[in-house]
């Protein structure tokens, strides 16, 4: 394998609090961010211009979802609900009150939104009508992360469990205690053959997609909570972001650690790394942190 070269492109500032949420842009060279200050900001992936505020909400935002085909950005507004921003018109066009708890994650599948909440519910919203279709609760503990592989909705909970839910009828297919603490992050491989979970117990675990979802590998990956996992578009590598302030780069076939991106060696973050995006645009990686900054990274020879 060729030597990996990691270069920091820029540090973006402007948020007034911790940055918790990132989402790819409608255009390939754009992305969106939000966090503790409630500002929803559009940025250029070249890192050459200042961010442009699209909207502002009154509470923290933990989750964003871009609906590319519609030109919408879905904002998970804690203790309120979801808001829809028309990115081209640069304004909010509708909102829906659906919970008085946190909104930790949002996923889209076949015209529906699946929304993970702090009260243990997954709320299903039809995009066309923007109506609540269903609510399901398999635990009283928070749903911290969601992933979709095929017809499976994979959910990570604060009761340390991963649950597999049938997307056709929202019935529970499988459930197990996956970690020693909350399951904060989930990401499926581009191949769909396995997915990775990250936890407050600092482990990542690789699970085979199939009967029983057997454990393939368990790795002590960080010192503290693993907040984010992202694959590169080709599926050859993945990155993890942690409360220990580091981003780690891994081989996705042998699950070996390749690089540690930290403050000392690469000018990384000064506090918890909360979210990651690995963009199709020039192979750029985006990271955000409790230090109120967003970093843009160029990872070459991958």
N, C-alpha and C positions, 0 to 999 in steps of 0.2 A: 504494500500500500504506500502511496506517495505521502511525503511529509505534510502534515496539516499546518496551515498558516492561519493564525487568528489575528485580525486587526480591528481595533476599535475605530469606527468611522466617526462617531460623534456622541456627545452627551446632550440630550434635550432637556431643557428646564422650562418651568412655567407653572407646573402644578403646585398648589399650595399645601398639599398634604401627601400622604402615602398614595402611590399609584398601584391600584389593585387589578385593573382590567385592561386587556389589549384585544384588538380584533383586526384582521386584515381589511384593507380598504376596498372600495368599489373599483377603483383603478388599481392596477398592480403595484404602482409606486406610492401608494398611500396606505396609512393605517390609522386606527383610532385608539384613544386611551381615555381612562377615567379612574376615579378613585375616591379618596376621602373628602376631597373638596367639591365633589358633585359636578365638576366641569367635564364635558365631553368634548374632546379635542381631536382635530384632524391634523396629521403630520405627513411630511414627505419622507419617503424612505431613503432619499439621497442625503437627508440630514442637512440640507442647505437653506432651509427657510424656517421661520418661526411657526409654531402651531396656530391653527385657526379654530376658535371655539365654535362648536356647532350648537350647543345647548348647555344649560345648567339646571341641575335638580337639587333639591334641598337636603338630601341625605347621601351617604356613601353609595358608590357603585362598585359591586364586586364582579359583575359579569356584563359582557357585551357580545352581541352576535350580529355579524354582517349577513344580510340577505342580498346577495349580489344581483340576482335576476330582477329584483324589485327596486333596487337602489335604496334599501332601507338599512338602518342600524337599529337593532333592538337593544334597549338599555334596561338592565335589571336594577331598579331603584329600591334600595333596601327600605323595608317597613312601609312600602307604598304599592309597588307593582311594576309594570313594564311600560316603557315609553317607546314610541316609534319615531325615529328621526328620518325625514326624507333628506338624504345627503345632498342631492343636486339642488333642492330648494333651500337647504340649510335651515330647516325648521322642523319642529315637532308637529306631527300630523294627527297623532292619536295616543291615547294612554288607556291602561286597564288596571284597575285596582284589584289585586288578587291575593294579597297576603299582608299581614302586619309584621312579618318576619323578614329575615335576610333572604336575598336571592343569590345563591352561590354559583349557579351555572345555568346556561341555556343552550339547548341543542335543537336543530331543525331536522324533520324527517317527513317527506311526502306531504307537505302543506300544513304541518302541525309543528308547534313549539312545545318542547318539553322543558319544564322549568323546575329546578331543584331549589327547595326552600329550607329555611332554618327550623321549621316546625315539623319536619319529617315528611311533608307532602311533595309529590311530583304533580305539578299542575299542567294539564294539556290544553293548549289554546289553538283553535283553528285560525290560520293566518288570514284566510280570505274574509271571514266574518269578524275576526278578532273577538271571538266568544270562547268562554271557558267550556270545554267539552267534557272534561273529567278531572277528578282529583283522586290520586291513589296514595295510600300511606301504609308502608310495611314496617315502620318503626316510628317511635316518638322522637328519635334523635335526628339531627340535621342530615339532609342529603347534601354532601359537600361537592360531589363531582358526578358528571354524566359522560357517557360515551355511547356511540351507536355503531354496532358491527352487524351488518346484515339486518335481520329482523329482531335483533337483541338490543334492548336498552340496558346498558350496564351502569349501575349506580353504586357509588361509594358513600358510606355513611359514617357518622360520628360514633356509632356503636361498634366500630371496627369491622363491620361486615361489608362484603360486596354482594349485591343482589342482581340477578339476571331477570329481566322483565320482558315478556313477549309483547312486541310492539303491535301485534294484530289485535290483542284484546286486553292488554295491560295486566295480564295475570303473572303471578310470580312463578318463574320456572326453576330457579335455583338460588340458594343463599348459603353463605358460609362465613365464618370468622376468618378474615384474610390477614389482618395485622394485629399488633398489640395496642394500636391506638387508631385514631380517626383516619379514614381514607380520604386524603385531601385532593388527590389528583389521579386521573385515569387517561390513558391514551392508547388507541388501537394502532397496530402496525398498518402501514399502507397495504400490505398483502392481505390483511384480515385474518391471518393465521394465529395471531396472539395479541394480547394487550398487556400493558404495563400499569401497575398501580403504585402510587407513592403515598407515604403515610407520615403522620406525626411521629411515628417510631423511627424515622430516618432510613427506613428500608424501601427499596423498590423490589417488586415481585413481578415475575413474568408468568402469565397464565395462558395456557393453550386454549384456543377457541374450539370447543368440541364437547363431547359428552363428559359432563362433570367438571369441565374447565380445570384440568389438573395443573398443578404448580410445576413450572419448568425450571425456575431458578429464583433464589432469594439473595439479595445483595445489600449489605450495609453500605449505602451509597453516599450519605451525608452525615453531618454531625447533629443536625436538627431537622425539623419538619421539611418534607419535600412538597413544595407548593405547585410545581408545574412540571410537565413532561411534554416534549414535542419532538416529532420525527422530521427529518428533512424530506423534501418532496419525493425523492427517489427511494426512501425507506432504508438506506444503508447505514444511517446514523441517527441517534437521538440525543437530546439534551435534557438535563434536569436542572431545576432551580430551587434553591433552598433558603430557609431562614438562617442558615449559616453564612449567608452573603455570597455564596459561590454559584457559578454555573458550571456544570460538568458535561463533557462531551464523551459519548459512548459509541462503541461499535455495535450495531443493531443485529449482527449475526452471531458474534461470539459474546456479546454483552460485556465487553471489556472497557474499562475506563481508559480514555485516550488523552484528555486534556482537562485541566482545572482552570477556569477563568475566574480570577480573583483580583482584588485591589492591588496586591503587591506586584504581580507579574503582568497584568493586562490593564490595570486601571479600572477594575470592575466596581461593583456596588459597595457602598459603605454600610448597607443594612440589608434586611431580608429581601431576597429576590422573589417576587410575588407571581409573576406571569411571564410566559415566553411565547413568541411566535417565530416560526421558521418560514420565511416568505419564499415564494417562487421568484420574487424579484431579486436578481443578482445573488441568490443564495443568502440573503441577509437574515440575520437573527436579531430579534427585538426582545429586550428585557426591560422590566420595570420593577421598582423597588420602593420600600419604605423610606428611602433616602430622598424621595420626591423627584427622582430623575428617571429618564428613559435612556437606555444605551442602544446604539446600533452597532452590530458586529458583522464583519465580513469573514466568512470561513471558506478558505480556498482549498483546492485540490480534493474536494469531496464529490 
